[in-house]
């Protein structure tokens, strides 16, 4: 849809309402009865039309103004509008928090964080087009504002909007945004450069036309098909280059510049030869970014020559493919201009955004891509001062505390997210303002290293906690590790297990080193449980010649020298895969399998030793075994619900449960019969249960 000529009101648009898409006509009608800034709105619609934005994007720009001016009207209409249009308006409203943060004079260097925050909270990139168009419309009218207000608007434009326009490749808006911001922030410098350019404008334009004509004839004579264009240099970019290279205006070779686009690399060098044959080139002013691309992948030939009348002229030569790649951000040219470190994922996202500017035949494909392509694996969080920090998605507020500063993490005792107290395990989302509550003197908790508690998810934060504990006394770490080790074996009913080979398994020399690693969180209790489980499984003795191991799918046991017998797992000790086990031949119930250290089995063996047989866990272990656990805690509302929720989320199943309340102490005892996969799953579950509020102890029961 071709935009109308830029106007100072929405009337030209209303006059065409009958020919406009209904979604835009409806928004124009709604604006008619309310005092929206018509000149600004008309300018925004014109700019969006120039960018090729759809009617829905233009309508969203109008509805946003109505939502600001007449919130009640917006509430009435919002529910009736398409969800996509509501999202476009909501994105503009979300961006307001970025503008508010900038207005608070965020610390120097925070602009990049604010730009990233903006892109993280805006899920539909068409919103960014609206934001850029509106900002340019406001900057065009900023001369009528008080000086302080105009300067604030210019700073916002310089820090946020102009870099975004550059990254998105919207050059039509970028140049003007930069020049207008420069004008309000450095008026004297702007006027000086503008005067120098104005003095030579007509001469320069005539020179460019003459140069293009001469070069086009020379290229055609050499049989090279090329597209040529003059490349204007705007005021802000001239000043930036003068500053960056310490040049005087008279030394700027690219005030007069042309760009040559050809079909292939061979033609690039052929065209370069034509240029140098036609005009003498300036020594030291040639760069071959085709043979030696810039680190960011940018490719082009740059040369400076003495053109017609002996005036300097910059010539850039590249293929059409290189030009598209450079413009679309594949070469991340904006990184070179703005500076900054490499970030492959973020650059890929910017490149995808730039591709949105390409003509598309299927607009529905765009809507389908928006949600999946823009989902980030990072969240962008704000400090109370407006600084922006990014973390991996799923990080906690405690991870955030350690990212801000190590001491802030060590002394952290609570957090507020958007003014609301949250637990340290809370996972904030992009745009949240996080305030860390600290004590004057504090230290980290060892529970923060436990994966069961969920306090820390990032390696960086865990390493800082471990480093703190390494600095404290060796004996203290050893004592804590021993306590954790013994508690883990006790609650899994493995106190008598052979642990002599544990250090070697973890590539440690002594048992003390193992205990210290456990205290520092370098080894988890679940890993200990798994290795003890493996160590407890004795190697199967070689069977007699006549014996045939029988593996039963039902119990995944190998019975040495016995045929196809019924096997059951004894209820008295409830053996799990990895337990050392023995079998007892019952009367009429096949083989009953017990833990090797089961008290009931010991009594049966004393009475009938001939009926005790050797059994081993088979290789095709069943995925479900029954086990009893006992939990003690102080009674509170919702405790049993929390316990059953943890059990369910751990992937285990409750077969039976019972509870008993001790009124005189206020304690409650719960017993559960569960189906678990193995020791590691049981260990993880017990750790999570122990982390629940009011839980005193939880352990495996039913042994002998």
N, C-alpha and C positions, 0 to 999 in steps of 0.2 A: 504494500500500500504506500503510495507516494505521499509524503508529508506536504502540508500546505506551506506557503511562504511564512517565515517566522513573523508572528504577530504579537501585539501587546495585550491581547485578551483571548478568551476561549470562543468568542463569537464566530470566527471563521470555521471553527470545528463544529459548533452547534448548527451552523448553516448547512453543513454537509452531513448532519446526523442521519438522514435517510439513506445515505450510501455507505455509512460506516457499519462495521460488525455490531450486532446487538449489545455485546458485553461492553463495548466502548461507548455506544450511544446512551446506554443506561447510566453509566458513570457520569457522563456529561450532563445528563438531565438532573441527576442528584446534586451536582455541584451548582446548578443554576440558582437554587434557593439559599445558598450559603456563601458567606464572604471569603471564598478561597482566594489565595494570591493568583489572580488570573494570568498576569503577565508571566510569572514564574512557571505556572502550570502549562501555559501554551508553549513556552520555550522548552520545557521538559518533553512534552509530546513531540515537538518538532525534532528534538535531538534523538529521541527513541526511534522515531520514524527513519531518521537518517541512518541509524545503526541497524535498521531492518528488524527491529523488535516487533513482536506480534501485538495484536489488539489487546490481549489479556494483560500483557506487561504494561501497556499504556494505561489501561483501565485501573490497574493496581496502583499506579502513581497517583491517579486522581482520588481513589478511595482512601489512600493513606492520608492525603491532605484533609479529607472529610473526617477521618477517624481522629485526627489531631484537633480539628476545629469544632466538630460536632460529634463527640463520643456517643451520645445517645442515638443519633441517627445511624452511626456505624453499627451499634449493637443491634438495632432493628433490622438492618439490611444484611449483616454479616452471615447470619444463619441461612439466609436464602441464596447466598452467592455460592458458586462452585468451590469445592475444597481447594482446588489449585489456586484460585484467585485469593482465597483467604490466606493461603500459605505465602503468597507473594507479598501481601500486605503485612502479615506477621513477620516476615523477614525484615522488612523496612523498620518495623517497630523494634525488633530485636537489635538492629544496628544502632538504635538510639543510645544504648548503654555504652557502646564504643565511643560515640561522640561525647557522652557525659564524662567518661574516663579521661578523654583527651582534654576536656575543658578543665579538669582538675590539675592540669599541668603535670602529667605523669613524668617520672624521672627521664633524664636524657638517655636515649637509646631504647626507649620503650616503644617507639613507633612501629618497629618490625613486629613486636609481640601483639600490638593492637591490630595490625593488618592481618596477622594470622588468626587472631581471635575472631575478627570479622568474618573471615572466610570459613571458620569452623562453625559459627552459629548460623550463618546464612546457607541454607541447604539448597536453594535454587539460585543458580548464578545469574538468572535474569534480574534478580533483586539488585545485584551489583551494578548492572547497567542503569537501573533506575537511580541508584544512589549517586553514580557518577554524573548522570544527566542533571539531576537536581542540584548537585553541588556546583556544576558549571553554570547553571541558570542563576544560582545565588551569587556566584562570583561575578557574573556579568552585571548584576545589579548592586554589587557591594559598594560602589562609589557613593550611594545615597545613605549608607549606614554611618553611624559614629565611628571615628577612627579606631577606637579600641575593639569594637565589635567586628569591624572589617578585618583587623589584624588577626583576631582569633579565628575567624573563618578562613583566612589565608593560611594560617599555621596548620589547621586541620586539613586543608587541601594539599599543602606541601607534604605533610607527614603520611596521610592515608590515601586520599583519592588519586593524586597524580601517580604515585608508584603503582597503585592497582591498575590504573588505565594503561600504564606502561607494560605491566605484566600481562595484561589481557590483550595487548596489541591494539588497543583502541587509540591509534595515533591522533585521529581527528580531535579527540577530547584531551589527550595527554598534553599536546603542545599548548593549548589554550589554558588549561588548568595550571600548568607550570608558570606560564608567563604572567597570568593574572595574580597568582600567589606571590610571585617575585615582585611584581609591581607594588603590592601593598606592604610587603615586608622590607624591601630595599628600594624605595622609590628613587633615590638619587642615582644609584647605580643603574637601575632600569632606564631612567631617562637618558643617562649618558650613552648607554649602548644603543638605545632606540634612535637617538639623534645621529649617531655614527652610521647606523643602518639607513635611516631616512635620507641622509645626505647622498647616499649612493644607491637608493632603491631602484630608481629608473635606469641608472647606468647598469646596475647589477642584472636587472631583468632583461635588458637589451643584450648584455654580455652572455647571459645564459642561453637566450634564444639563438644568438649567433654561434655559440659553441656547439649547441645541439645540432644545428643545421650542418655545420662543417663536419662534425663527427659522424653524423648519419650518412653523409655523402661518402666519406672515407671508408666507413664500414661496408656500405653497399658496393663500392668499387672493389673491395677485397672479397666480395661474395659472402659476407657475414650478415645473417639475419638477426637483428637486435631490436629491442624495445628500449627507448631512451626517455629519461625524464629528469627535469631539474629537481634537486633535492633542497628544499628550503631549510634554512637554519634558524630556529627561533631564538628569542633573546635569552631565555634562561639557559639553554644548552650552550650558547656562545660563552656566557659568563662562567658556567661550570668548567668548560674546557680551558678557558683562560686561567682559572684558579688551579685546575688539576695539573696543567703543564707549564704554569708560570709564564704565559704568553701575553704579549701585548695585542691589542685588536689588530694592528697592522700585520702581525705575524700569523694570523688565523688563515690557513690555506683553504679551509672548507667553508668559508662564508659563501663562496661560489662553488657549487658542487653539482655533479651529474651522476646518475646511476645508469649502468648499462646491464640489461638482462639478455642473456643468450641461451641457446638450446643445450650446450654441453660444455664439458671442461676444456676440450680442444679449442672451442670458439672463445673461451675466456682468455686463454693465452694469445690466441690470434688477435683478439680485440685489443689486448694490452700492447701488442706489437704495433697495431695501427695507431693507437693513442700516442705511443712514444715516437713513432715515425712522423706523426702529424705535428706534435709539439714537444719541445725539450722537457724532460722530466727533472724534478728537483732532487739532487743527491740526498740520500738519507730519508726520503719521504715515500719509500715503496715498501709495502708489506704484503707478503704472500701467505694469506690465511687459508689457501686451498691446500698447498703442499704441507703447510704446518698450521693446522687449525688451532684456534685458541683452546685453552684447557676445557672450556665449556662447549666445544664443538662448533663454534661459529666459523663459517667459511666465506671468503670473499677475497678479491684482489683490491688493494688500495694503492693509489698512486697520486702524486701531486705534480702538476705540470705548469709550465708558463703558456697559457692559452692565448687567445686573440688579444691584441694590444699589449702583450707582455704581462697580463694579469694572471695571478695564481688561480688554479682550478683543481679541485679534488675530483677524481674519477674513481667510482667503485664499480667493479665488474664481477658478476656472479651468474650462475645459472638460475633458471626459474625455480628449479627444485631447491637450490640453496636458499633462494630468497624466501620461499615458503617455509623452509625449515627454520631459518633465522627468525622470521616474523611470528611463527607459531610457538616459539619457545623451546623447540627441540634442542636448540643450541644454547638455551637459557641466556639470551643476550642481556636480559634485564639484570641478571646477576653481575655481569661485567660492568654495567652502567652504575648500579647501586652499591656494588660491593657486597660482601657477605660470604659466609662459608657455604659449602656444597650441602645440599639436602635432597637426595635423589627422589624420595617419595613426594616431598612437597613440590619439587620441580615438575614431576610427572603430573601432579594434580593441576598445576598452573598450565602446563602444556595442554591438558585436556580442556581446561577452561577456554584457552585461546581457540581451540578447535570449534567451540560453540559459535564463534563468529563466522565460520564458513557457511555458505548457503547450504541448506538442508532440504531435501525433498520430503522427508518424513518427519513432521514435527512430533508425532506420537512417540517416535523412538527416543527423542530428547527427554520427554517426561519419564520414560522408562529407565533411562540412564541416570537421571539426576540423583535418585536415592542411593543407588548402589555405588556410583562413582565417587560421590562426595563424602561417603562415610569415612571417617578418619580413624586411625588406630592411636591417635593422640587426643588428649583433652587439654584445653587451654584455660588455666585458672588464674584468678586475680588475687593479689594481696590487697589489704586495706588501703594501701597507697596507690593502687592502680597498676602495679607492675604485673606483667604477664609471664607465667611459667607454664611450660608444657610438659606433660607426663604421659606415659603409656596409658591407654584406656584400661580401666580396672584398677588403677592405683588408688591408694587410700590417702586420707588426710595426713596420716603419719608419714607416708612416703613424701608428700608435699612438704612437710615440715623439714625433713632431711634435705630436700632439694633446695629449699630456701637457704638453710645454713645448718652445718653439723650440730652446733650448739643448740639451735632452735629445736632440732629433732631430739637431742638428748634431754632437754628440759621440758619437752612437750608433755602436757598433762590433760589436754582437751582441745577441742576445736569448735569453731562456729562456721557454718556455711550459710551465707546469705542472712547472717544474724541469728541463726538457729543453732543451738547446741547439738552436736552430733557425736557419736562414738568414734574412736580412733580408727575403726575399721570401715568407716563410711567412705564410699567411692563417689567423689564429686564429678560433675559433668561440665563440659565446656561453658564458659561464661560465669560459673559460680565464683563468688568472692569468698575466699577462705581466710579466716583469722585463726592463727595458732595461739592457744592459751598456754603459757609457760610458767614455771616456778623460777625463783631466783637461783636456787641451787637444786639441781635435779640430775638424774641419771637414767639411762634406759633400763627397761625390764627385760629379763631373759625370755619372758613370754612373747616378746615382740619377734623373736626369731623362730617361734614355733609355727609351722605351716598350718597347724590345726586351728590356731586362733585368728589367723587372717589379718594381722596388724600390718605387715609389710609384704609388698609384692615385688618391689624393684631390687635388683642385685646391689645397686648403689647404696641404698639405705641399709640393707642387711650387712654389707661390708663395713659400713660406719659403726653399726652396733657391735659387730664382732671385734672391730679394732678397739672399741672402748673396753670391752671385757678382757681383751688380751693385755691391756695395760694394767689391770688390777692384779692382785697377788695370785701367784701360781697355785697356792694351796686352796684359795677360795674357789677357783675354777675347778680344781680337782674334786673338792667336796660337793659342789653343785652337780658335776657330771656323775659322780658316784650315786648321788641321791636320785637323779633322773634315771640312771641305768637300773638301779635296784627297783625303783618304782615301776618301771616298764616291765621288767621280768615278773614282778609280783602280780601286777594287774592282769598279765597274760597267763598266769599260772605256769611260768617257765623258770621258777627260781632254782630248780635243780639242773637246769640245762648246762651242757658243756660250752663254755664261752672262750676257751683257750685260743681258738683259731680266729676269733673276731678281729684282733688288731691286724693280722696279716691280710685279711680280706680287704681291709680299708687302706692297705699299704702303710700301716703304722708299725712302729717297732715294739711298743709296750702297751700294756693295758691302761696305764695312766694317760698316755697320749690319746687313746680312744676316749677316755672319760672327758678329757679337756676338749676334744673335738665335739663331743656331744654337748658339753656345756656352752660352747661357742656357736652352736647351731650348724656346724659344718657337716655333722652327721645327724640325721633325724631319728627319733625313737622308732619310726616305722621301718627305717632301713635296718636298725638293730634287730627288730622283730623278724624281718624277712630272712636275715642271715642266720639267726638262731634257729629259725624254722628249717633252713636248708642243712645246717650242721647237725640238727637232731635226727635227720633222716639217715639211718645207717645203710651202707651198701649191702645189697642183697647177696647172700652167700651162694656160691655155685650150686645148682641143684644136682641131686643124684641123677645117674643116667636114666633111671626109670621115671624120674619126676618131670612133671610138665607144669610150668607156671600157668595159673588160670587167672585171667583178668576179667573181673565182672564189671560191666558198665554201671551197674546200679550203685556200687560203692567204690569203684575204681581201686580195688585191692588185688594184689597178686598173692595167692595162697600157695605156698610151696608144697608140692607133692600131693595136693588134694584135687579132686575132680570138681565138678560143677556143684558147689554147695551154696546154700543160702547164707548170706553174710548180713549182719546188722551192726550198727555202731552203738556201743554201749551207752546207755543214758547216764550211768553213774559218773563217767569222766568225759564223755563227749569229745572224742579225739578229732583233731583237725589235720588236714594235709600238712606234713612236716613233723607232726608228733611221732615220736618213737612208739610203735604199737606192737601188740601181741594179740593172738587170738585164743579163744577158749571155746572148745566144741561143746555145745549145749545139747540137751536132750530134746529133740524135736524142733529146735529153732536154728539149726545150722551153727555157724561160727559167729560168736559175739566178739567184736573187736574193741579192745581196751587200750588206753594209754599204757605204756610199759611201766609207768610209775603209779598206776591206779591201785588204791588200797583194796578195792573190791577184788581186783584180779589177783592180788597177793594172797588174799584169804582163800580164793578158789584154787589157786595153785598149790597152797599148802594141803588142801583137802584132796585134790585130784590132779597131781602134777603131770600125769600122762595125757591129760586132755588140753594142755597148753601147747600151742603151735606157733611157729614163726610166720608173721605176715608182714608185707611191705606195701607201701602206697604204689599203685600202678602209675604208668606214664600218662594215661588218659584220665586224669583226675576229674571227678565230678565238680560242677560249678556251684554246688550248694551243700553246706554242712550245718548241722544244728549246733548251737552253743548257747549256754546260759550266761547272762551277765547280771551283776547286781550293782545298783546305783544307790548311794546314800547322799542326802542333801537336806538343807533346811527348807521346809515347806513354804511355798509361795503360790500365788495365783498364776496359772498358766505353765507351771513347771513341767507337768506331764505332757502337755501339748508341745512344748519346746523340745522335750526329749524325743518324742515320737517323730517330730518333724526332722530332727537331725538324723535319726535312724533311717527315715525314708529317703532323705536327700543323699545319704551315703550309699544307696543302692542295695541295702540289706532289707530283709523282710522280717516282720514281727509275726511269730507263730502263736505265742501266748504271752500274757503279761499279768502281773499282779502287783499290788502296792499295799503298804501298811504304814499307818501314821502313828508316831509315838508322841501323844499329846503332851506328856510331861517335859519333853525336851524340844518339841517343835520340829523334830526330824521326821523324814519320810524315807522309807526303803522301797525301792522298786526292783522287781525282777522281770527280766524279759528272756524269752527263748527266741533266738534269731536264726535266720539262715544267712551264713556268710560264705565268702569264697575261699579265704585263706587267712593266715596270720596277719599279713600286711593290711588287709581290709579291716580286720578286727582292731588292730592297733590304731589305725587312723580314726576309726569310729570312737574308740575309747577316749582318744585325745580330744576329739570335738565335744564329746559329752562332758568331759572334765572341765572344758572351757566355759560351759554354761553357768550363768549366775546362780548362786546358792548350792551348786553341786560340790559335795565334800570329797567323795571318792567314787570310783567306778572300776570294777574289775571283773575278770572272768571267774566263774564259780562252777561247781559241779565236779571237781576233780577228787576222785577217791573218797 
